[in-house]
């Protein structure tokens, strides 16, 4: 019998990267004769093709008794079968919309989008349309995976609304399963560039600490001691340029938790420049001079969002098996803000 269609309600508005969600859970009934796993699931799940089941199994996304199983596995009474995918289950229907996209790379298996700041990645509470996924549904309306009712077709990971940068979206079930597994296993390579408040004491470092939703404000995340709450999160950072009262840094993720870089940098006392949710929209470092305050306010106007860009993305190609790496340039708003800080520092003797 089908025990439940698992729905992670809390994750419906904003799902975490590197997360797999249980979409179906079935317990094999007494009296069931041995049957191939893929054949059994096709019989039990409406509107699901055998090819789709086999792709999910090949990527390790079908579990029998909590272990990845092949399509050829013979189910037997008492087995518990789970199907896990890279996004929460939802009943909302996706609306295709003709919205321009900045396409960085595309082949028959996936597309890399250089997301602009301000664009929401997927429909959620308060953002039912106008998202990246709405645009993808229109662009790929003739592809089987985008013709159904799933609200996040092809989506493997996400970045925040006001974060710019690279995202990979699968164009086939096989690519989706193989890419989702890499993000779940943390085997993909991602680097971000951020502008943070303050002068970091070391040229490089690692930030650890479980990340989970803030106990009082569920819209933001917080860092908790290991083992108490949240999920393990590891961020490696390197200072690229010291610009007086701010530093330009590169961050590499071992894990991919919601707001990970933003909350980790706040945790060590260096929130992202103009990050309103984590305190970076205030003047946290510098002088008391009126001209300096005006300078910072002008920087905020140039960059009216958190200073974070998903610069590079690497993974194993789902079809060729070769490692691929993509690198993007900083967006105009972030580059202008950095240049303004460079000019400010170069004209002041205290930073020499």
Secondary structure, DSSP 8 states (H G I E B T S, - for coil): -EEE----GGGGSS--TT--EEEEEEE--TT---EEHHHHHHHHSTT--HHHHHHHHHTT-EEETTEE--TT-EE-TT-EEEEEESS---------------EEEE-SSEEEEEE-TT--SS-BTTB-SSSHHHHHHHHTTTSGGGSSS-TTTTB-----TT-EEEEEEESSHHHHHHHHHHHHTT-SEEEEEEEEES--SSSEEEEE-EEEE-SS-TTSEEEE-TTTSSB--EEEEEEEEEETTEEEEEEEESS--TTHHHHHHHHTT--BTT-GGGTTTS--SS---HHHHHHHHHHHHHS-S--EEEEEEEEE-TTT--EEEEE----HHHHHHHHHHHHHHHT-GGG-
